[in-house]
Amino acid sequence: MTTHQLTSPRNQEFDCDPTFSPDGWTIAFGRGFFGGDQGDLFVVSVSGGDPRRLTTGNSGGSPAWTQDGKEIVFSSPMGGVRSLWRVPASGGTPRPLVGVGEFATNPSISHKGNQLVYEHTSHTNYVWRLDLKDVKHAFGSPTGVLSARGFNLRPSFSPDGKKIVFESDRLGYSDIWYCESDGSNCVQLTSLHGISGTARWSPDGHYISFESRSQDYYEIYVMEIPGGRPHLVPTFPGMDKGAPNWSRDGKSLYFSSADQSGTFQIWRVPFKGGSPVQVTRNGGVYAIESDDGRFLYYVKHDQPGVWKMPLDDGEETPVLDQPWGWCNWQLAPTGIYFLNESFKPNGRIGFFDFATRETTPIFTLEKPLTVFGGLAVSPDGRSLLYAQNELDDSYIVLVKNFR
């Protein structure tokens, strides 16, 4: 048996879901930042060479060849809600697969008999609000705030605590929404036909920043609230950028991007335009400035924990060995709130006290914690927002007489 490498993705991208054509001479696969479900569709000869791209805009994954090898069926959110599409293997315009419903993934086509099977999946998570008696104790039971179908993730309070901004794919694409603090009057803010998230309010409440990927790379955007339109914050062309957050003075944005070695680092850029400046040297993916403006607290891409470094330059020091999940923590004046995913069975909210260096459990989740669901603290410190899974459903659908 001999092996040789067929593809060479760029830093921070993944090639996955390889599938042989019926004649065995070509391989279809997905390439993207998070793999096939959030990437594009490519084909490459088994003899090697440059892969040929079949889809753009983060719109292809889970490929399956038709029996004659002329087309590839794949799962895509191009029409909004994820469904099945088909595209010529030689290249061309993708078109939806007629007769297949929404939330269709992972197609497979029989070698004989003209049959297609696929997985129908649905997911719903809610955002809950937990009121606090003090920094270390909950007050009563949590109440539901956001309950629309699909994903509702990474909420953030406005500076006055009256509104919440969050990301949701309730209409198909993942976009930025906002609502009142009780979850009422939800309004869609973006429609970029891609994946948008990590929305954060500026300190004066006039802008939000967020990341979005509608083509090849995640970019950083800022939009004025209310009524503004998203505009790009120039940083590094041809590279993924993400997880933006504001400086305390509201003049700059922290964000993550890979350095020359491929390691995610934290950078800082004026939100109205300017050259990015590298902040971390040993890795970093999401950062929050301390209230007193002396320190930058941050987490890393490939390991759990929170670190800090002086804002006027200096060595980093570890603060906490939790959480695992770059968005599952929030800085408070006297400590850090975080989501402990490893606490069985569903996860737990904890508080790390800077003064005592002790961790206090605050609330044990009743249902599974949503991965990358985020954690938010209200400006007055009296409430927490977190995401919890409510429904995960999946079953197999058979399509006969497939052509």
C-alpha positions as CSV (number, residue, x, y, z in Angstrom):
1,M,0.0,0.0,0.0
2,T,1.3,3.5,-0.9
3,T,0.0,6.9,0.1
4,H,0.5,10.4,-1.1
5,Q,-1.0,13.8,-0.2
6,L,-3.5,15.1,-2.7
7,T,-4.4,18.5,-1.3
8,S,-2.7,21.3,0.6
9,P,-5.2,23.7,2.2
10,R,-4.2,27.1,3.5
11,N,-3.6,27.8,7.2
12,Q,-6.6,27.3,9.4
13,E,-8.6,25.6,6.6
14,F,-9.7,22.0,6.5
15,D,-10.2,19.6,3.6
16,C,-12.8,16.9,4.5
17,D,-15.6,14.6,3.3
18,P,-13.7,13.1,0.3
19,T,-15.8,11.0,-2.0
20,F,-14.8,9.0,-5.1
21,S,-16.5,9.5,-8.5
22,P,-18.1,6.4,-9.9
23,D,-15.1,5.7,-12.2
24,G,-12.7,6.2,-9.3
25,W,-10.6,8.9,-11.0
26,T,-11.8,12.0,-9.3
27,I,-12.5,13.0,-5.7
28,A,-15.0,15.6,-4.5
29,F,-14.4,17.2,-1.1
30,G,-15.2,20.2,1.1
31,R,-12.8,22.9,2.1
32,G,-13.4,25.5,4.6
33,F,-12.5,27.1,7.9
34,F,-14.7,24.8,9.9
35,G,-14.7,21.9,7.4
36,G,-17.3,20.8,4.9
37,D,-20.4,22.2,6.4
38,Q,-19.0,25.7,6.4
39,G,-16.8,25.7,3.3
40,D,-17.0,25.1,-0.5
41,L,-17.0,22.2,-2.8
42,F,-13.9,21.1,-4.8
43,V,-12.8,18.3,-7.1
44,V,-9.3,16.9,-7.6
45,S,-7.9,14.1,-9.8
46,V,-6.5,11.1,-8.0
47,S,-3.3,11.7,-9.9
48,G,-3.0,15.1,-8.2
49,G,-2.9,18.7,-9.5
50,D,-4.7,21.8,-8.5
51,P,-8.3,21.2,-7.2
52,R,-11.1,22.7,-9.2
53,R,-13.6,24.8,-7.3
54,L,-17.3,24.2,-7.8
55,T,-19.0,26.5,-5.4
56,T,-18.2,29.9,-3.8
57,G,-19.3,31.9,-0.8
58,N,-19.1,29.2,1.8
59,S,-21.9,27.3,0.2
60,G,-21.0,23.6,-0.4
61,G,-20.5,20.5,1.6
62,S,-21.3,16.7,2.0
63,P,-20.8,15.7,-1.7
64,A,-22.4,12.7,-3.3
65,W,-21.8,11.7,-7.0
66,T,-24.7,10.9,-9.3
67,Q,-24.5,7.4,-10.9
68,D,-23.3,8.7,-14.2
69,G,-20.6,10.8,-12.6
70,K,-21.7,14.0,-14.4
71,E,-23.1,15.8,-11.3
72,I,-22.5,16.2,-7.6
73,V,-25.3,16.5,-5.1
74,F,-24.4,18.4,-2.0
75,S,-25.8,20.2,1.1
76,S,-25.9,24.0,1.0
77,P,-27.5,27.0,2.6
78,M,-27.5,29.0,-0.7
79,G,-31.3,29.3,-0.6
80,G,-31.4,30.4,3.0
81,V,-32.2,27.2,5.0
82,R,-29.8,24.3,4.3
83,S,-31.1,21.9,1.6
84,L,-29.7,19.8,-1.3
85,W,-28.3,21.2,-4.5
86,R,-26.7,19.8,-7.6
87,V,-23.8,21.1,-9.7
88,P,-22.0,19.7,-12.9
89,A,-18.8,18.0,-11.9
90,S,-17.1,19.9,-14.7
91,G,-18.2,23.2,-13.2
92,G,-21.3,25.3,-13.7
93,T,-24.2,26.9,-11.9
94,P,-25.6,25.0,-8.9
95,R,-29.3,24.5,-8.8
96,P,-31.6,23.2,-6.1
97,L,-32.7,19.6,-5.9
98,V,-36.4,19.6,-6.6
99,G,-38.6,17.8,-4.1
100,V,-36.2,17.9,-1.2
101,G,-37.3,19.8,1.9
102,E,-35.4,22.1,4.3
103,F,-32.7,21.0,6.7
104,A,-31.3,18.4,4.4
105,T,-27.7,17.2,4.9
106,N,-25.3,14.3,4.2
107,P,-26.8,12.9,0.9
108,S,-25.9,9.5,-0.5
109,I,-26.8,8.0,-3.9
110,S,-27.2,4.3,-4.6
111,H,-24.9,2.7,-7.2
112,K,-28.0,1.0,-8.7
113,G,-31.7,1.6,-8.6
114,N,-31.9,5.4,-8.7
115,Q,-32.3,6.1,-5.0
116,L,-31.1,9.0,-2.9
117,V,-31.0,9.1,0.9
118,Y,-30.3,12.2,3.1
119,E,-30.4,13.2,6.7
120,H,-33.1,15.6,7.8
121,T,-31.9,17.6,10.9
122,S,-33.4,20.2,13.0
123,H,-31.9,22.1,16.0
124,T,-33.3,24.7,18.4
125,N,-31.6,26.3,21.3
126,Y,-33.0,29.0,23.6
127,V,-31.2,31.9,25.2
128,W,-32.0,32.1,28.9
129,R,-31.7,34.8,31.5
130,L,-30.5,34.1,35.0
131,D,-30.9,36.9,37.5
132,L,-28.3,37.3,40.3
133,K,-28.7,38.1,44.0
134,D,-25.0,39.0,44.1
135,V,-21.9,38.2,42.1
136,K,-21.8,34.6,43.3
137,H,-25.5,33.6,43.8
138,A,-28.4,33.2,41.5
139,F,-31.8,34.7,42.3
140,G,-34.7,32.4,41.4
141,S,-35.0,30.2,38.3
142,P,-33.9,31.2,34.7
143,T,-36.4,32.6,32.3
144,G,-36.4,32.1,28.5
145,V,-35.5,35.2,26.4
146,L,-35.0,34.0,22.8
147,S,-36.9,30.9,21.6
148,A,-37.0,31.0,17.8
149,R,-36.1,27.9,15.9
150,G,-32.5,27.2,14.9
151,F,-29.4,28.6,16.5
152,N,-29.6,31.7,18.7
153,L,-26.0,32.4,19.9
154,R,-23.5,34.7,21.5
155,P,-25.8,37.4,23.0
156,S,-24.5,40.7,24.2
157,F,-26.2,43.4,26.3
158,S,-26.2,47.0,25.1
159,P,-24.3,49.5,27.4
160,D,-27.6,50.6,29.0
161,G,-28.8,47.1,29.4
162,K,-32.1,47.7,27.5
163,K,-31.3,45.7,24.3
164,I,-29.6,42.4,23.3
165,V,-27.7,41.8,20.1
166,F,-27.2,38.2,19.0
167,E,-26.8,35.9,16.0
168,S,-29.5,33.7,14.6
169,D,-30.2,31.5,11.6
170,R,-34.0,31.5,12.2
171,L,-34.5,32.6,8.5
172,G,-31.8,30.4,7.0
173,Y,-28.6,32.3,6.9
174,S,-26.8,33.2,10.1
175,D,-27.4,36.9,10.7
176,I,-27.2,39.6,13.4
177,W,-30.4,40.5,15.2
178,Y,-31.3,42.6,18.2
179,C,-34.3,42.9,20.5
180,E,-35.4,44.3,23.9
181,S,-33.8,42.8,26.9
182,D,-36.8,40.6,27.5
183,G,-36.6,39.1,24.0
184,S,-39.4,41.1,22.5
185,N,-39.4,43.1,19.2
186,C,-36.7,41.2,17.4
187,V,-35.3,43.0,14.4
188,Q,-32.9,41.6,11.7
189,L,-29.9,43.9,11.3
190,T,-27.8,42.1,8.6
191,S,-28.6,40.1,5.5
192,L,-25.2,39.2,4.1
193,H,-26.1,35.7,2.9
194,G,-23.3,34.0,4.9
195,I,-22.3,33.3,8.5
196,S,-22.4,36.4,10.7
197,G,-21.7,36.4,14.5
198,T,-19.9,37.6,17.6
199,A,-21.8,40.9,17.6
200,R,-20.6,43.3,20.3
201,W,-21.8,46.8,21.2
202,S,-19.5,49.8,21.2
203,P,-19.2,51.4,24.7
204,D,-21.3,54.4,23.6
205,G,-24.1,52.1,22.2
206,H,-24.0,53.7,18.8
207,Y,-22.3,50.8,16.9
208,I,-22.0,47.1,16.8
209,S,-19.0,45.1,15.5
210,F,-19.3,41.6,14.2
211,E,-17.6,39.0,12.0
212,S,-19.1,37.7,8.7
213,R,-18.1,35.2,6.0
214,S,-20.0,35.4,2.8
215,Q,-17.1,34.6,0.4
216,D,-13.8,33.0,1.1
217,Y,-12.8,34.6,4.4
218,Y,-14.2,35.9,7.7
219,E,-14.1,39.7,7.8
220,I,-14.7,42.3,10.5
221,Y,-17.6,44.7,10.1
222,V,-19.1,47.7,12.0
223,M,-22.6,49.1,11.6
224,E,-24.3,52.1,13.2
225,I,-27.4,51.4,15.4
226,P,-30.1,52.0,14.5
227,G,-30.5,52.2,10.7
228,G,-26.9,51.8,9.6
229,R,-25.5,49.5,7.0
230,P,-22.5,47.1,7.6
231,H,-19.2,48.4,6.4
232,L,-15.9,46.5,6.3
233,V,-13.1,47.3,8.7
234,P,-9.9,46.9,6.5
235,T,-7.4,44.6,8.1
236,F,-5.6,41.7,6.3
237,P,-6.7,40.7,2.8
238,G,-6.7,37.1,2.0
239,M,-6.9,35.9,5.6
240,D,-9.6,35.0,8.1
241,K,-10.4,37.6,10.8
242,G,-12.9,37.1,13.7
243,A,-14.1,37.5,17.2
244,P,-14.1,41.3,17.3
245,N,-14.5,43.3,20.6
246,W,-14.2,46.9,21.5
247,S,-11.6,48.8,23.5
248,R,-13.0,50.6,26.5
249,D,-12.5,54.0,24.8
250,G,-14.5,52.8,21.8
251,K,-11.9,53.9,19.3
252,S,-10.4,50.5,18.5
253,L,-11.4,46.9,17.9
254,Y,-9.6,43.8,19.1
255,F,-9.8,40.8,16.7
256,S,-8.1,37.5,15.9
257,S,-6.2,36.5,12.9
258,A,-3.4,34.1,12.1
259,D,0.2,35.3,12.1
260,Q,2.9,34.0,9.7
261,S,3.2,30.7,11.6
262,G,-0.5,30.1,11.3
263,T,-1.2,30.7,15.0
264,F,-4.2,32.9,15.9
265,Q,-3.1,36.1,17.6
266,I,-5.0,39.1,18.9
267,W,-4.6,42.3,17.0
268,R,-5.9,45.9,17.5
269,V,-7.1,48.2,14.8
270,P,-8.9,51.7,14.8
271,F,-12.5,50.9,13.8
272,K,-12.6,54.0,11.5
273,G,-9.6,52.8,9.6
274,G,-5.8,52.3,10.3
275,S,-3.1,49.7,10.4
276,P,-3.6,46.7,12.7
277,V,-1.1,46.2,15.5
278,Q,-0.3,42.8,16.9
279,V,-1.1,42.5,20.7
280,T,-0.4,38.9,21.7
281,R,2.7,36.8,20.9
282,N,1.8,33.4,22.3
283,G,-1.7,33.0,20.8
284,G,-5.1,34.6,21.4
285,V,-8.5,34.6,19.8
286,Y,-10.9,36.8,21.9
287,A,-10.1,39.6,24.2
288,I,-11.8,41.9,26.8
289,E,-10.2,45.0,28.4
290,S,-10.4,45.3,32.2
291,D,-12.7,48.1,33.6
292,D,-9.7,50.0,34.9
293,G,-8.0,49.9,31.5
294,R,-4.8,48.3,32.9
295,F,-5.1,44.7,31.5
296,L,-6.2,42.7,28.5
297,Y,-7.9,39.4,29.4
298,Y,-8.1,36.8,26.6
299,V,-8.5,33.2,25.6
300,K,-6.7,31.1,23.0
301,H,-7.8,29.0,20.1
302,D,-6.3,25.6,20.9
303,Q,-6.4,25.3,24.7
304,P,-8.7,26.1,27.6
305,G,-8.2,29.0,30.0
306,V,-8.0,32.7,30.4
307,W,-4.8,34.8,30.3
308,K,-4.0,38.4,31.0
309,M,-1.3,40.9,30.0
310,P,-0.7,44.6,30.8
311,L,-2.1,46.9,28.2
312,D,1.1,49.0,28.3
313,D,3.0,45.9,27.2
314,G,4.4,43.1,29.3
315,E,4.4,39.3,29.8
316,E,1.2,37.3,29.8
317,T,0.1,35.3,32.9
318,P,-2.5,32.6,33.3
319,V,-5.5,33.5,35.3
320,L,-8.0,30.6,35.0
321,D,-7.9,27.0,33.5
322,Q,-11.5,27.4,32.3
323,P,-13.4,27.6,30.0
324,W,-13.0,25.5,26.9
325,G,-14.7,27.6,24.2
326,W,-13.5,31.1,23.3
327,C,-16.8,32.8,23.8
328,N,-18.0,31.0,26.9
329,W,-16.7,33.6,29.4
330,Q,-17.3,37.2,30.4
331,L,-15.2,39.6,32.5
332,A,-16.7,41.3,35.5
333,P,-15.1,44.0,37.8
334,T,-14.2,41.4,40.5
335,G,-13.8,38.2,38.5
336,I,-14.8,36.1,35.6
337,Y,-18.0,34.3,34.8
338,F,-17.6,31.2,32.7
339,L,-19.4,28.1,31.3
340,N,-18.0,24.8,32.4
341,E,-18.8,22.3,29.6
342,S,-17.0,19.4,31.4
343,F,-19.4,19.4,34.3
344,K,-21.7,16.5,33.8
345,P,-24.3,16.0,32.5
346,N,-25.2,19.4,30.9
347,G,-22.6,22.0,32.1
348,R,-22.5,24.7,34.8
349,I,-22.0,28.4,35.2
350,G,-19.2,29.4,37.6
351,F,-17.6,32.6,38.9
352,F,-13.8,33.0,39.5
353,D,-13.0,35.6,42.2
354,F,-9.9,37.7,41.5
355,A,-9.4,38.4,45.2
356,T,-9.7,34.9,46.6
357,R,-8.7,33.0,43.4
358,E,-11.6,30.6,44.2
359,T,-14.3,29.4,41.9
360,T,-17.9,29.3,43.0
361,P,-20.6,27.3,41.2
362,I,-23.6,29.5,40.4
363,F,-26.1,27.4,38.4
364,T,-26.2,23.9,36.9
365,L,-27.9,23.7,33.5
366,E,-31.0,21.6,33.2
367,K,-30.4,20.8,29.5
368,P,-27.2,20.5,27.4
369,L,-25.1,23.7,27.0
370,T,-25.0,25.0,23.4
371,V,-21.5,24.7,22.1
372,F,-20.1,28.2,21.3
373,G,-23.4,29.6,22.6
374,G,-21.7,32.4,24.5
375,L,-22.2,34.1,27.9
376,A,-23.2,37.7,28.6
377,V,-23.3,39.8,31.8
378,S,-25.7,42.8,32.1
379,P,-24.0,46.2,32.6
380,D,-25.4,46.4,36.2
381,G,-24.1,42.9,36.9
382,R,-27.5,41.6,37.9
383,S,-28.2,39.1,35.0
384,L,-26.5,36.5,32.9
385,L,-27.5,35.3,29.4
386,Y,-26.5,31.8,28.2
387,A,-27.6,29.4,25.4
388,Q,-29.1,26.0,26.1
389,N,-30.1,23.2,23.7
390,E,-33.8,22.5,23.5
391,L,-34.3,20.2,20.5
392,D,-32.0,18.1,18.4
393,D,-33.8,15.9,15.9
394,S,-32.5,13.8,13.0
395,Y,-33.9,11.1,10.7
396,I,-33.2,9.5,7.3
397,V,-35.3,10.3,4.2
398,L,-35.4,8.0,1.1
399,V,-36.1,9.4,-2.3
400,K,-37.0,6.8,-5.0
401,N,-36.7,7.3,-8.7
402,F,-34.0,9.9,-8.3
403,R,-32.8,11.4,-11.5
